[in-house]
Amino acid sequence: MKAAVRDRFGSPDVVELREIEKPTPADDEVLVRVRAASVNPADWYGVTGRPYVGRPAMGLLKPRSNRLGVDFAGTVDAVGEDVTQFRPGDDVFGGRTGAFAEYVCVREERAVVPKPANVTFEQAAAVPVAALTALQGLRDKGRLQPGQKVLVNGASGGVGTFAVQIAKALGAEVTGVCSTRNVDIARSLGADDVIDYTREDFTRSDRRYDLLLDIAGSRSWSEYKRVLSPHATLVVVGAPKGNRLLGPLSHIVKVRLAALRGSRKVVFFIAKFNKEDMLVLRDLLESGKVTPVIDRRYTLSEVADALRYTGEGHSQGKNVITV
């Protein structure tokens, strides 16, 4: 089968399309014929090998795995002997390392669920990492309750477009922060209010929020806390690329340390795959409460271009790979 691989860290130019052995599903695995995949910022970091603080997990001198991609959607091609929930021909979506390929194997009980009939393979592939991050950040880390006021800083990217919709589905009053060209997108997703940061400083507003989901990482703690209610929570899920050593962690650490004293809470987390939350996302897709936003489409041979564009940090929603 064909797969996008890289044998060393570097620019997206190190990625190449190569013929590798087609995987065989273990007894508890499902073999999926990938129809579409999507790109996340983590994929870009995995290719560049930066920040260096992440090298113990990524590989010190070279990548631990040469495979790329996580998000996928496709059709079950074969199942292991112990699999009971799926059969060949089922359309599914989920997450598994090595998704930038024609086939991927994933454990039945891990992160693979039926694809709703009302969404395309491309739309389904755009969901897993970004939507899980939004869901877990809002619901689990932010303890979002119906009627609360939520500010999404970075409302037009992959996580942000899902966060606006999921927060609305959870009953929140949502304000999105984005640039001028993305105002209409944020508003179309259901944001009650949209702030164009090129024209208005949202940290100087007289509005107060119960929860701030920070994807852009564009402000300091002293600025953020001006618009947070006394017992609000700041959930940090993204930050600028930073330096080569610490990358986004430099901003995150500064905010965490600055917020140690006080009644407001700061949380940083990385989303974790689990089947229960994937089923929640499936239901949101099927009900129409969440609709993935797709910016650009690429082919499997154009993965390097997709990574390069995603790494620039200006995507409107998600970028997908059609396989």
N, C-alpha and C positions, 0 to 999 in steps of 0.2 A: 504494500500500500504506500501511498504518498503521505509524507508528513513534513511539517516545518520543524527544523532542528537547528541547533547551534552547538558547537563544540568548545567555544571559548567565549569569554565576556568581551563586550565591545559595543560598537554602534549597531543599529539594526542591520547594517550591511553584513554582519556575521551570520545572519539567518539564511538558510538555504532550504530548498525543497528537495527532499531525498526519498528514495525508495527504501523502505525498511520492512521488516517482517510484520505481517498482520497478526495481531494478538489473538490468542485463544482464551475464551472465558473459563475461569475456574468454576468449581461447582456452585459457588454463591454469587457468580458474576453474570452481567448482561453485556453482550457485545452489541455496540450501537454503530450503525452506519451513519456517520456524521453528515448532516445536511447543512448545518451552519454553526458557527462559533462566534464568540465576541471577544474583544480586546479590553483588558483592564490595565490601569496604571501599574499594578504589580507585575504584569507581563513585561512592561518596559524596564522596570527595575531588575527583573530577572535576567534580561538580556544584557544590560549594561554592567551588572554586577555591583551596582552602587545603590545605597551607600555601603561603604566597606564594613560598617558595623553589622550588616546583614550577611556577610560572607560565611560565617560559621553554618548558617542554615542553607545558603545558596551554593556553597562550595568555596573553599579558600583560594585555590589557584585556577580552578576550572569548574564549570557547572557540575553539580552532583548528578543531574539528569540533563540530557541534551534535548528533551522534549519541551514543548511550549504550549501555552494555552490552558484554560480551565473550563470556561463556559461552553456548553454544547447543546445542540438539539438535533434529533435525528430519529431514525427508525431502528427498532430492535432487529438485529440480523440473526442472532443465536443466543441461547441461554444455557447456563450451567445446569447440572442435574438437580440441584437443590432449589432452583428458582421457581417460585409459585405465583409471583405477582405479575410477571410479564411473559409474553410469548412473541415469537417472531412476527413482525408486521406492526407491532405497537409503536405509535409515535410518542417519544419521550423527550425530556430535557433535564439538565442537571449540571453537575460539575465534577471534573476529573482531570488531573494533570495529563497533558498530552492531547488536549482537545483540538489543536491545530493539525488535524490529520483526517484521513478518510474513515478511520475506525478508532473506537476507544472502548476499553473495558471498564465497567464500573460495578461495584458491589450492589446487589439488590437492595440492601438495607441502608445504604449510604445516601448518596445525593442524586437520585434519579427518580423522577415521577412522571406520570402521564402528561402529555402536552394537551392543553385545551384545544378543541377543534376550532375555536374562534380566533386563534392567533397563528401566525405563520411560523415556520422554523426560524426565520431570522429574528422575529420578535421574541420568541421563546429563548433563543440563544443569548439575547441581550440581558436576560433577567438575573441569573443566579448570583454572582458575586455582588454586583451593585445593589440589587434589590434586597438581598439578605443583609447587607451592610445597613441599608436604610431601615429595614424592619427591626433588626436587633438593636440598632442604635436608638431608635425612637421608643420602641416598646419595652425592651429589656434594660438598657442602660439609662435611658431618659425617663422611664416610668411614666410615659405619656398617658394622660387621662382625658376623657372627652371634655370639651369645653376649654382646655388649656390653650394658651397662646404659644405658638412655635415659630421660631425664626430659622430658616434654612439658608445658611450663608454658602452660596455656590449652588443655586437652585437649577442650573441649566445643564450640568454635566451628567455623567452616568448615574452616580448615587443621588445627586440632587433632584433629577427628574422623577426618580422613584420616591424619594423622601417626601416631596410635595404631595404626591398622590396617596401614599400610604398614611401620612399624617392626617390628611382629609378623611380617609377611610376609617381612621381611628377616632374621628370626631373632633379633631383640633381645629383651631383658627390659625391659618397658616400665612406667614409672610415670607416671600422669597426674595433673596438678594442676588442680582446678576447684572450683567452689562446691558447696554442699550439694545444690542441686536438680539438679546435673548428674552426681553421683557414679555413679548407676545407669547413665547413658548411657555414660560412660567405661568402666565395668566391662563393660558388654554388648558393647563394641567389641573387647574382648580385653585390656585393660590388666591386667598382673599385679598391680599395686597402684595404688590411687587415693588421693590426698591431698586432703582437703577443706581448702582454705586458710583458711576461716573458723574452723576448729577447730584447725588445726595449722600451724606455720610450717615449711615444707619446707626452708628454708635452715638450720634448727637441727637437722636430722636427722643421725644418725650414718652415714647411707648416702652412698655416693659413686657418681657417675655418670661414664661415659665420654663421653657426649654429652648436651647440654641444648639442646633446640629451644625457643626462647623466642618465644612468640606474644603473650603478655600484656604483656611488658615491664614487669612489676610490681615488680622489685627492682633494687638497685644491683649493680655488679660485686663489691664487697666481700662482699655477701650471697651472690651466685651462687657465687663461688669456694670458699665453705666446703663445698659439696657436690659439687665437681668433683674428679675424680682429677687427679694431678699433670700429666698430658699430655692432659687432656680438651679437647673443643671445645665452645664455646658458639656456636650458630647463631641469629642474631637475624633473625626474619622479621616481627615485629610489635612495636608499642610504643603507649603512650597517645597520644592526639591531640596533646598538647603545646600550644604557643602558635601563634598565627596565622602567624608568620614561618617557623619551622623545623618545627613539627608533631612527628611521631614522630622526626624526625632528631635532635632535641635529646637525647632519651634514648639513641639509638643512638651518637651521637658521644661522649657521656659514658662509656658502657661501653667503647667502643673505645679511648679515650684512657687510661682507668684500667687497661686490661689490656695496655698496650704492653709492660710489663716482666713477665717470668714465662714459665713453660713452657706455660701454658694458652693456647689459641688462640680468638680471637673473630672470627666471620665474619658479615658482613651481606650479603644479596643479594636480588635481585628475580628471581622465576622467569622463564624464557624459554620461549616456545612452540617446540616442535620435534616433528616427526612421530614420531620414534623413541620419545620419552617418552610421547606420547599413545597409542601402541600398547602400551607397557608398562602404562599405566593401563587400557586396554581389556582386556588379559589378566587383570589383577587383578580387574576387575569380572566378567568372564565366569567366572572360577574361583570367585567368591564370597569371595575373600580380602578384598575391599573392598566395603562397602555404604554408599552415601551416606546421610547423615542429613539429613532435611528438616524444618525448623522450621515456616515459614509459606508459604502459597501465595497468590499475587496474580494478577490479570489484567493485561493490557497497559495498561489504563486506570488501574491502581493502582500504577504504577511509583514515583510520588512517595512513596506510603505505604511501599512496600517499601524504598526508599532511606532513609527516615526511621527505620524500625525497625532496619535494618542499621547505620545510623550510631550508634545507641544503644550498640552493642557487646555486646549480651546474647543474641545468637542462639544457639540450640542447633543446630549444624550450619549448613546453608545455607537461604536463602530463595529461592524460585523464582517465576518469572513464567510463567504458562501462557498461550500465545498461541493 
